Amino acid sequence: VVLTDTLPTNGGLEWATVQPSTCQLTGSGVRCALGTLDAGKQAVVTVTSKPAPFAGCVAQSNTANVTAEGNLTASANATVTCAPPALAVTKAGAPATFKQGGQAAFEIKVTNTAAATASPATNVKLTDALPIRGGLTWESATADGGTCQLTGTQKGTLACDLGTIPAGKTVIVKVTSTLKTPRSACQTQTNVGVKATAD
């Protein structure tokens, strides 16, 4: 009994190991000399890829072929799928209204909205151009996962490194202004420049 299989390589997927030791893996080709199979018995061949590149997170279809003495043949098809991460960002004033001369704040949530069994979002970055009308100046930015910095005019440029966010999980970033704000800052402060990226 001989098994041959040309493995899928969509998106640059590469293959690393094959078991049992009677099998040989050459690039994406597998050949297994399985010897004699008694009636009702089976041989199991397991092939494992290297960590999939991001472009390789697509459906990978595969057909294996078997031959044996006596012109016996068989084949089987299977597809393994990949669930990529998905990012979503929401934000709101925290609270939505601040008092004249008081402190303003925003809460920003970055979520990997993929199903719980999907891939984590890695190397997640968050950027935001915070509003600075009327002299509003930002003072602190904290994340419950990762680190944030405020730079630029009135510290109105937010940049966060949020690391890895598992599927179905959320990282919350809280940005607050100086404890006392200019009276002229008591106006609508619209925040529209937020963006999240990942590998």
N, C-alpha and C positions, 0 to 999 in steps of 0.2 A: 504494500500500500504506500503510495507516494502522494503527499499533499503539496501543491504549489499555489502560491498566492502573490499577486502584485498588489501591495498595500497602497492606500490612497495617500496623496501628498498635497492635498489642497491647501493653499495658503502657506506653503513651506513646511508643513508637518513632516517631521523626521522620526524614524523608528530606531529604537535603542536595543531592545532585548527580545529574545524568543526562547521559549521553553516548550518541550524538553530539549536535552542536549543533542538529540538526534536531528535537530533542525538547524538550518543555516540561514542567517539573515545577511543579505548583501544589498545595501542601499534600501530599496523598498521591496525587494524580492525575497520571498520565503520559500525554502524547499525543505520538506521533512520526509525522511525515509522512516516510515512507521512500522515496517516489517509485516508481521502476520497479525490480523485481528480475528479472534475466534468469534463464532456466531454470538450475537447479543452483546458484544463488548464494544468499547469505544476508546479512542485516543483523544486527549485534549491538548490543543496547542494554544499557548497564550503569547501574544505579541504586545509589547508595551512601547509607546512612543516616548520620545524626549518631551520635556515640558513644551506645550504647544505655544508657538508664537501667536501674537494677537490676531494676525491675519489667518491663522489656522483654526480659529474658533468658528468653524462652519461645519456643516454636515459632511461627514467622511464616509463614503460608500465603498463597500468592499465585496469582492467575489472570490471565494476559494474554490479550487478544483482538486478532485481526488481521482487517481487512477489505481487500478490493481490488475493483477494477472487475470486472464480470461476476458479482456476487453471491458472490464467493469469501469464505469465512470460515475461521478456524482459531483454536484456543485451546490453552493449555497451563497445567498446574498444577505448582507446585513448593513445597516447604517448606524453609526454612532453620531450623536449630535452634541453640539457645544452650546452652552447657555452663556452669552456674554453679559458683562455688567451693564447697567444703565443708570445714568446720573440724572437727578432732579434737584433743583434749588428752589426753596421758598424763603421769603423774608417778610418781616413786618416790624413796625415800630414796637418798641417794648418799654413802655406802653405806646399806643398809637398817638397820644397827645402828651406834650411836655409843657411845663409852665414857663412863662416868661422869666428869663434869668436862671431857669432850672436846667437839669441834665436831660439830654436826649440820648436815645439808645435804639439800636436795631438788633434783632435776633435773626440770624441766617441759618437755615437748615440745609445740609447737603446729604442727600439720601441715595444709596444704591438701591434703586427700585426693582431690581431683578428678583426673581423668585429665590427662595432660601437656598436652593441647590445650585444656583448659578455661580459664575466666577466673581471673585472680589474685584472691586475697582482699585487699582494700584496707582501710586504716585499721584494722588488727588491734589490738585491745586485750586485755590479759590482766590479770585481777584474781584475788587469792587472799588468803584470811584464814588466815595461817599459825598453827600451834599455838604457844602460849606457856605451856604447863603448867609449873609448878614454877619459874617465873622465866626460862624460855628466852627469850633475846633474839636477834633477827636483826641481822646486821651488813652484809651485802652481797648485791646482786642484780645479775647481769650477763646479758646476752643476746647471742648471736652475730649478732643482727640487731635493731636497735632499742635502746631505753633503758628502764631500770626504776628505780623508786623504792620505798623502804621508809619507811612513816610509821606513826603511831599508837602505841598501847601496846606497848612492847618491840619496836617497829618490826615489828609483826606484820601490817601491811597492805601487800600487794604490789600495785603498779600498773605495768604495762609498756605502752609504745607500740611495737608491733612493725612498724609500717608496712605494706608490701605483701609478701605471701607468694605466690610463683608456684605454679601448680598442681604438685602432686607434691613440693613442697619443705617443709622443716621448719626452724623456729627453736627453738633450745634456750636455756632460761633456767635458770641455776644460782643457788640461794639458799643462803647459808651463815650460820650463827649466829656469835656471838662465838667467838673461838678457845678460850676457857675458858668452860664453862657451869656454872651452879649444880649442886651434887650432887643437889638436889631435882628437877632437870630430867631426871634419868635415869629416864625412864618412857616409855610409849608416847606418841608425839606424832603424833596422827592429823590428816592434812591433807585436808579434804573440800571446801574452799570455792572451788576454782579455777574460773574461767570465762573463756572466750575469745569475743570478738564481732568482727564486721567489718561493713563496709558491706553 
